[in-house]
Amino acid sequence: MEEGMERRAVAEKAGVSRKTLANLEQGAVKHPSAEVVLSICLAIGCEPIDLFGQAAEPVVQMHPQDM
């Protein structure tokens, strides 16, 4: 998040409600839409991949012989 940027400002800049932002921070939203994630990323100056870290790694790796 940009230094000193308050949650209210992030919510406004991202076009989401403060309640939605708080729910996301608390993990209460299990499947946020890509649009919401992208809007928040743009508001705080990060890439969507930064929010997910290792979750972006494949859970199951396919081997060519399995295809």
Gaussian input, Z-matrix of N, CA and C with variables (Angstrom, degrees):
# hf/3-21g

backbone

0 1
 N
 C     1     B1
 C     2     B2     1     A1
 N     3     B3     2     A2     1     D1
 C     4     B4     3     A3     2     D2
 C     5     B5     4     A4     3     D3
 N     6     B6     5     A5     4     D4
 C     7     B7     6     A6     5     D5
 C     8     B8     7     A7     6     D6
 N     9     B9     8     A8     7     D7
 C    10    B10     9     A9     8     D8
 C    11    B11    10    A10     9     D9
 N    12    B12    11    A11    10    D10
 C    13    B13    12    A12    11    D11
 C    14    B14    13    A13    12    D12
 N    15    B15    14    A14    13    D13
 C    16    B16    15    A15    14    D14
 C    17    B17    16    A16    15    D15
 N    18    B18    17    A17    16    D16
 C    19    B19    18    A18    17    D17
 C    20    B20    19    A19    18    D18
 N    21    B21    20    A20    19    D19
 C    22    B22    21    A21    20    D20
 C    23    B23    22    A22    21    D21
 N    24    B24    23    A23    22    D22
 C    25    B25    24    A24    23    D23
 C    26    B26    25    A25    24    D24
 N    27    B27    26    A26    25    D25
 C    28    B28    27    A27    26    D26
 C    29    B29    28    A28    27    D27
 N    30    B30    29    A29    28    D28
 C    31    B31    30    A30    29    D29
 C    32    B32    31    A31    30    D30
 N    33    B33    32    A32    31    D31
 C    34    B34    33    A33    32    D32
 C    35    B35    34    A34    33    D33
 N    36    B36    35    A35    34    D34
 C    37    B37    36    A36    35    D35
 C    38    B38    37    A37    36    D36
 N    39    B39    38    A38    37    D37
 C    40    B40    39    A39    38    D38
 C    41    B41    40    A40    39    D39
 N    42    B42    41    A41    40    D40
 C    43    B43    42    A42    41    D41
 C    44    B44    43    A43    42    D42
 N    45    B45    44    A44    43    D43
 C    46    B46    45    A45    44    D44
 C    47    B47    46    A46    45    D45
 N    48    B48    47    A47    46    D46
 C    49    B49    48    A48    47    D47
 C    50    B50    49    A49    48    D48
 N    51    B51    50    A50    49    D49
 C    52    B52    51    A51    50    D50
 C    53    B53    52    A52    51    D51
 N    54    B54    53    A53    52    D52
 C    55    B55    54    A54    53    D53
 C    56    B56    55    A55    54    D54
 N    57    B57    56    A56    55    D55
 C    58    B58    57    A57    56    D56
 C    59    B59    58    A58    57    D57
 N    60    B60    59    A59    58    D58
 C    61    B61    60    A60    59    D59
 C    62    B62    61    A61    60    D60
 N    63    B63    62    A62    61    D61
 C    64    B64    63    A63    62    D62
 C    65    B65    64    A64    63    D63
 N    66    B66    65    A65    64    D64
 C    67    B67    66    A66    65    D65
 C    68    B68    67    A67    66    D66
 N    69    B69    68    A68    67    D67
 C    70    B70    69    A69    68    D68
 C    71    B71    70    A70    69    D69
 N    72    B72    71    A71    70    D70
 C    73    B73    72    A72    71    D71
 C    74    B74    73    A73    72    D72
 N    75    B75    74    A74    73    D73
 C    76    B76    75    A75    74    D74
 C    77    B77    76    A76    75    D75
 N    78    B78    77    A77    76    D76
 C    79    B79    78    A78    77    D77
 C    80    B80    79    A79    78    D78
 N    81    B81    80    A80    79    D79
 C    82    B82    81    A81    80    D80
 C    83    B83    82    A82    81    D81
 N    84    B84    83    A83    82    D82
 C    85    B85    84    A84    83    D83
 C    86    B86    85    A85    84    D84
 N    87    B87    86    A86    85    D85
 C    88    B88    87    A87    86    D86
 C    89    B89    88    A88    87    D87
 N    90    B90    89    A89    88    D88
 C    91    B91    90    A90    89    D89
 C    92    B92    91    A91    90    D90
 N    93    B93    92    A92    91    D91
 C    94    B94    93    A93    92    D92
 C    95    B95    94    A94    93    D93
 N    96    B96    95    A95    94    D94
 C    97    B97    96    A96    95    D95
 C    98    B98    97    A97    96    D96
 N    99    B99    98    A98    97    D97
 C   100   B100    99    A99    98    D98
 C   101   B101   100   A100    99    D99
 N   102   B102   101   A101   100   D100
 C   103   B103   102   A102   101   D101
 C   104   B104   103   A103   102   D102
 N   105   B105   104   A104   103   D103
 C   106   B106   105   A105   104   D104
 C   107   B107   106   A106   105   D105
 N   108   B108   107   A107   106   D106
 C   109   B109   108   A108   107   D107
 C   110   B110   109   A109   108   D108
 N   111   B111   110   A110   109   D109
 C   112   B112   111   A111   110   D110
 C   113   B113   112   A112   111   D111
 N   114   B114   113   A113   112   D112
 C   115   B115   114   A114   113   D113
 C   116   B116   115   A115   114   D114
 N   117   B117   116   A116   115   D115
 C   118   B118   117   A117   116   D116
 C   119   B119   118   A118   117   D117
 N   120   B120   119   A119   118   D118
 C   121   B121   120   A120   119   D119
 C   122   B122   121   A121   120   D120
 N   123   B123   122   A122   121   D121
 C   124   B124   123   A123   122   D122
 C   125   B125   124   A124   123   D123
 N   126   B126   125   A125   124   D124
 C   127   B127   126   A126   125   D125
 C   128   B128   127   A127   126   D126
 N   129   B129   128   A128   127   D127
 C   130   B130   129   A129   128   D128
 C   131   B131   130   A130   129   D129
 N   132   B132   131   A131   130   D130
 C   133   B133   132   A132   131   D131
 C   134   B134   133   A133   132   D132
 N   135   B135   134   A134   133   D133
 C   136   B136   135   A135   134   D134
 C   137   B137   136   A136   135   D135
 N   138   B138   137   A137   136   D136
 C   139   B139   138   A138   137   D137
 C   140   B140   139   A139   138   D138
 N   141   B141   140   A140   139   D139
 C   142   B142   141   A141   140   D140
 C   143   B143   142   A142   141   D141
 N   144   B144   143   A143   142   D142
 C   145   B145   144   A144   143   D143
 C   146   B146   145   A145   144   D144
 N   147   B147   146   A146   145   D145
 C   148   B148   147   A147   146   D146
 C   149   B149   148   A148   147   D147
 N   150   B150   149   A149   148   D148
 C   151   B151   150   A150   149   D149
 C   152   B152   151   A151   150   D150
 N   153   B153   152   A152   151   D151
 C   154   B154   153   A153   152   D152
 C   155   B155   154   A154   153   D153
 N   156   B156   155   A155   154   D154
 C   157   B157   156   A156   155   D155
 C   158   B158   157   A157   156   D156
 N   159   B159   158   A158   157   D157
 C   160   B160   159   A159   158   D158
 C   161   B161   160   A160   159   D159
 N   162   B162   161   A161   160   D160
 C   163   B163   162   A162   161   D161
 C   164   B164   163   A163   162   D162
 N   165   B165   164   A164   163   D163
 C   166   B166   165   A165   164   D164
 C   167   B167   166   A166   165   D165
 N   168   B168   167   A167   166   D166
 C   169   B169   168   A168   167   D167
 C   170   B170   169   A169   168   D168
 N   171   B171   170   A170   169   D169
 C   172   B172   171   A171   170   D170
 C   173   B173   172   A172   171   D171
 N   174   B174   173   A173   172   D172
 C   175   B175   174   A174   173   D173
 C   176   B176   175   A175   174   D174
 N   177   B177   176   A176   175   D175
 C   178   B178   177   A177   176   D176
 C   179   B179   178   A178   177   D177
 N   180   B180   179   A179   178   D178
 C   181   B181   180   A180   179   D179
 C   182   B182   181   A181   180   D180
 N   183   B183   182   A182   181   D181
 C   184   B184   183   A183   182   D182
 C   185   B185   184   A184   183   D183
 N   186   B186   185   A185   184   D184
 C   187   B187   186   A186   185   D185
 C   188   B188   187   A187   186   D186
 N   189   B189   188   A188   187   D187
 C   190   B190   189   A189   188   D188
 C   191   B191   190   A190   189   D189
 N   192   B192   191   A191   190   D190
 C   193   B193   192   A192   191   D191
 C   194   B194   193   A193   192   D192
 N   195   B195   194   A194   193   D193
 C   196   B196   195   A195   194   D194
 C   197   B197   196   A196   195   D195
 N   198   B198   197   A197   196   D196
 C   199   B199   198   A198   197   D197
 C   200   B200   199   A199   198   D198

   B1=1.4529
   B2=1.5171
   B3=1.3190
   B4=1.4539
   B5=1.5250
   B6=1.3216
   B7=1.4628
   B8=1.5218
   B9=1.3115
   B10=1.4518
   B11=1.5214
   B12=1.3147
   B13=1.4566
   B14=1.5285
   B15=1.3192
   B16=1.4532
   B17=1.5248
   B18=1.3194
   B19=1.4642
   B20=1.5263
   B21=1.3231
   B22=1.4694
   B23=1.5296
   B24=1.3195
   B25=1.4632
   B26=1.5294
   B27=1.3206
   B28=1.4725
   B29=1.5251
   B30=1.3273
   B31=1.4661
   B32=1.5293
   B33=1.3094
   B34=1.4677
   B35=1.5234
   B36=1.3299
   B37=1.4636
   B38=1.5288
   B39=1.3512
   B40=1.4612
   B41=1.5219
   B42=1.3361
   B43=1.4609
   B44=1.5162
   B45=1.3350
   B46=1.4660
   B47=1.5236
   B48=1.3059
   B49=1.4610
   B50=1.5267
   B51=1.3193
   B52=1.4740
   B53=1.5175
   B54=1.3235
   B55=1.4658
   B56=1.5266
   B57=1.3187
   B58=1.4699
   B59=1.5176
   B60=1.3158
   B61=1.4579
   B62=1.5302
   B63=1.3229
   B64=1.4693
   B65=1.5267
   B66=1.3301
   B67=1.4627
   B68=1.5258
   B69=1.3151
   B70=1.4638
   B71=1.5271
   B72=1.3255
   B73=1.4658
   B74=1.5223
   B75=1.3165
   B76=1.4622
   B77=1.5293
   B78=1.3224
   B79=1.4574
   B80=1.5166
   B81=1.3228
   B82=1.4626
   B83=1.5255
   B84=1.3211
   B85=1.4653
   B86=1.5176
   B87=1.3175
   B88=1.4701
   B89=1.5256
   B90=1.3275
   B91=1.4613
   B92=1.5255
   B93=1.3489
   B94=1.4676
   B95=1.5221
   B96=1.3016
   B97=1.4639
   B98=1.5304
   B99=1.3002
   B100=1.4601
   B101=1.5271
   B102=1.3208
   B103=1.4652
   B104=1.5275
   B105=1.3358
   B106=1.4626
   B107=1.5293
   B108=1.3247
   B109=1.4695
   B110=1.5231
   B111=1.3204
   B112=1.4569
   B113=1.5252
   B114=1.3170
   B115=1.4664
   B116=1.5230
   B117=1.3267
   B118=1.4667
   B119=1.5196
   B120=1.3203
   B121=1.4689
   B122=1.5262
   B123=1.3068
   B124=1.4630
   B125=1.5284
   B126=1.3392
   B127=1.4650
   B128=1.5258
   B129=1.3299
   B130=1.4678
   B131=1.5219
   B132=1.3165
   B133=1.4579
   B134=1.5149
   B135=1.3324
   B136=1.4628
   B137=1.5234
   B138=1.3107
   B139=1.4588
   B140=1.5282
   B141=1.3280
   B142=1.4650
   B143=1.5264
   B144=1.3077
   B145=1.4622
   B146=1.5272
   B147=1.3381
   B148=1.4684
   B149=1.5244
   B150=1.3272
   B151=1.4602
   B152=1.5201
   B153=1.3157
   B154=1.4538
   B155=1.5229
   B156=1.3234
   B157=1.4607
   B158=1.5067
   B159=1.3031
   B160=1.4528
   B161=1.5164
   B162=1.3031
   B163=1.4584
   B164=1.5187
   B165=1.3293
   B166=1.4574
   B167=1.5254
   B168=1.3146
   B169=1.4580
   B170=1.5287
   B171=1.3229
   B172=1.4629
   B173=1.5280
   B174=1.3074
   B175=1.4536
   B176=1.5262
   B177=1.3131
   B178=1.4598
   B179=1.5080
   B180=1.3049
   B181=1.4550
   B182=1.5162
   B183=1.3031
   B184=1.4717
   B185=1.5102
   B186=1.2975
   B187=1.4616
   B188=1.5211
   B189=1.3288
   B190=1.4736
   B191=1.5317
   B192=1.3249
   B193=1.4627
   B194=1.5268
   B195=1.3458
   B196=1.4607
   B197=1.5216
   B198=1.3178
   B199=1.4692
   B200=1.4990
   A1=107.78
   A2=116.65
   A3=120.11
   A4=108.16
   A5=115.95
   A6=120.08
   A7=110.73
   A8=115.62
   A9=121.37
   A10=114.79
   A11=117.61
   A12=120.11
   A13=109.12
   A14=116.67
   A15=121.62
   A16=110.64
   A17=114.89
   A18=120.09
   A19=111.29
   A20=116.40
   A21=119.64
   A22=110.16
   A23=115.76
   A24=120.37
   A25=110.65
   A26=116.71
   A27=120.38
   A28=109.50
   A29=116.34
   A30=120.35
   A31=110.62
   A32=116.66
   A33=120.31
   A34=111.16
   A35=116.64
   A36=121.03
   A37=111.25
   A38=116.34
   A39=121.03
   A40=112.55
   A41=116.53
   A42=119.85
   A43=113.13
   A44=116.41
   A45=120.97
   A46=108.35
   A47=116.35
   A48=119.19
   A49=110.18
   A50=116.01
   A51=120.16
   A52=109.96
   A53=117.00
   A54=120.91
   A55=110.60
   A56=117.01
   A57=120.47
   A58=110.26
   A59=116.60
   A60=120.42
   A61=110.89
   A62=116.83
   A63=120.89
   A64=110.76
   A65=116.98
   A66=120.53
   A67=111.55
   A68=116.98
   A69=120.81
   A70=110.91
   A71=116.31
   A72=120.87
   A73=111.70
   A74=116.40
   A75=121.41
   A76=112.61
   A77=117.09
   A78=120.37
   A79=114.04
   A80=116.94
   A81=120.97
   A82=112.35
   A83=116.93
   A84=121.29
   A85=106.87
   A86=116.52
   A87=120.58
   A88=112.96
   A89=117.17
   A90=120.74
   A91=110.42
   A92=117.48
   A93=118.36
   A94=110.46
   A95=115.98
   A96=119.62
   A97=109.70
   A98=115.22
   A99=120.72
   A100=110.22
   A101=116.58
   A102=121.21
   A103=111.14
   A104=117.14
   A105=121.08
   A106=110.28
   A107=116.82
   A108=120.84
   A109=110.14
   A110=117.44
   A111=121.26
   A112=111.25
   A113=117.54
   A114=121.30
   A115=111.51
   A116=116.48
   A117=120.27
   A118=110.43
   A119=117.13
   A120=120.29
   A121=111.13
   A122=116.39
   A123=119.72
   A124=110.91
   A125=116.16
   A126=120.53
   A127=111.91
   A128=117.09
   A129=119.32
   A130=113.30
   A131=116.62
   A132=120.13
   A133=114.88
   A134=116.78
   A135=119.48
   A136=109.45
   A137=115.48
   A138=121.83
   A139=107.80
   A140=118.65
   A141=120.28
   A142=113.13
   A143=117.77
   A144=120.96
   A145=111.27
   A146=116.97
   A147=120.41
   A148=112.01
   A149=117.00
   A150=120.61
   A151=112.26
   A152=116.63
   A153=119.65
   A154=114.17
   A155=117.16
   A156=120.52
   A157=113.10
   A158=116.26
   A159=121.54
   A160=112.95
   A161=117.51
   A162=119.09
   A163=110.85
   A164=116.70
   A165=120.33
   A166=111.47
   A167=117.48
   A168=121.16
   A169=108.88
   A170=117.14
   A171=118.45
   A172=111.53
   A173=115.78
   A174=120.91
   A175=109.73
   A176=116.46
   A177=122.07
   A178=107.57
   A179=116.35
   A180=119.76
   A181=108.80
   A182=114.86
   A183=120.51
   A184=109.06
   A185=115.92
   A186=121.79
   A187=107.53
   A188=117.24
   A189=119.95
   A190=113.12
   A191=117.81
   A192=119.36
   A193=112.07
   A194=117.54
   A195=121.20
   A196=112.57
   A197=116.86
   A198=120.22
   A199=112.08
   D1=141.38
   D2=176.95
   D3=-55.56
   D4=138.64
   D5=-177.29
   D6=-57.23
   D7=131.06
   D8=177.05
   D9=79.97
   D10=0.69
   D11=-178.71
   D12=-79.73
   D13=124.06
   D14=-178.89
   D15=-82.54
   D16=156.99
   D17=179.70
   D18=-56.41
   D19=-39.55
   D20=179.72
   D21=-59.32
   D22=-43.69
   D23=-179.41
   D24=-66.61
   D25=-39.47
   D26=178.01
   D27=-62.57
   D28=-47.51
   D29=-179.67
   D30=-59.18
   D31=-45.91
   D32=-179.69
   D33=-63.45
   D34=-45.71
   D35=-178.63
   D36=-64.78
   D37=-35.49
   D38=-179.43
   D39=-82.62
   D40=-14.81
   D41=-179.39
   D42=76.78
   D43=28.82
   D44=176.41
   D45=-121.35
   D46=161.81
   D47=178.82
   D48=-75.64
   D49=157.89
   D50=176.66
   D51=-63.56
   D52=-34.23
   D53=178.27
   D54=-64.35
   D55=-42.85
   D56=177.63
   D57=-61.53
   D58=-45.34
   D59=179.61
   D60=-61.97
   D61=-44.02
   D62=178.48
   D63=-62.66
   D64=-42.48
   D65=178.67
   D66=-62.69
   D67=-39.28
   D68=176.92
   D69=-63.76
   D70=-44.17
   D71=-179.89
   D72=-62.83
   D73=-33.98
   D74=-177.51
   D75=-86.96
   D76=-3.62
   D77=-179.68
   D78=79.02
   D79=15.29
   D80=-178.88
   D81=-77.51
   D82=-16.60
   D83=177.84
   D84=-102.83
   D85=112.13
   D86=-174.95
   D87=-81.98
   D88=-30.75
   D89=-176.51
   D90=-135.11
   D91=73.33
   D92=179.43
   D93=-67.18
   D94=149.69
   D95=179.58
   D96=-70.82
   D97=153.57
   D98=177.87
   D99=-60.54
   D100=-35.15
   D101=179.92
   D102=-62.92
   D103=-43.24
   D104=179.49
   D105=-66.12
   D106=-45.37
   D107=179.54
   D108=-60.22
   D109=-46.53
   D110=-179.92
   D111=-63.41
   D112=-41.98
   D113=179.51
   D114=-61.15
   D115=-42.76
   D116=179.12
   D117=-67.89
   D118=-41.66
   D119=177.66
   D120=-59.00
   D121=-46.03
   D122=179.23
   D123=-62.69
   D124=-36.47
   D125=-178.97
   D126=-68.47
   D127=-34.68
   D128=-176.72
   D129=-102.45
   D130=-1.56
   D131=175.38
   D132=76.90
   D133=43.41
   D134=176.79
   D135=-132.50
   D136=170.24
   D137=176.07
   D138=-94.03
   D139=144.25
   D140=178.91
   D141=-53.26
   D142=-36.55
   D143=-179.39
   D144=-61.86
   D145=-29.00
   D146=178.77
   D147=-63.91
   D148=-29.26
   D149=-179.34
   D150=-75.90
   D151=-25.21
   D152=-172.93
   D153=-102.17
   D154=-18.87
   D155=176.36
   D156=50.84
   D157=-122.45
   D158=-176.08
   D159=-71.04
   D160=-15.59
   D161=177.78
   D162=-62.66
   D163=-18.69
   D164=178.94
   D165=-77.25
   D166=-15.10
   D167=178.16
   D168=-73.86
   D169=142.60
   D170=179.30
   D171=-64.26
   D172=140.64
   D173=179.28
   D174=-78.84
   D175=-39.32
   D176=179.39
   D177=-119.52
   D178=128.48
   D179=177.73
   D180=-100.13
   D181=130.33
   D182=178.75
   D183=-91.05
   D184=138.01
   D185=174.50
   D186=-98.86
   D187=144.97
   D188=-177.37
   D189=-53.34
   D190=-35.13
   D191=-178.71
   D192=-70.59
   D193=-17.82
   D194=179.63
   D195=-84.28
   D196=-9.65
   D197=-176.24
   D198=-88.23

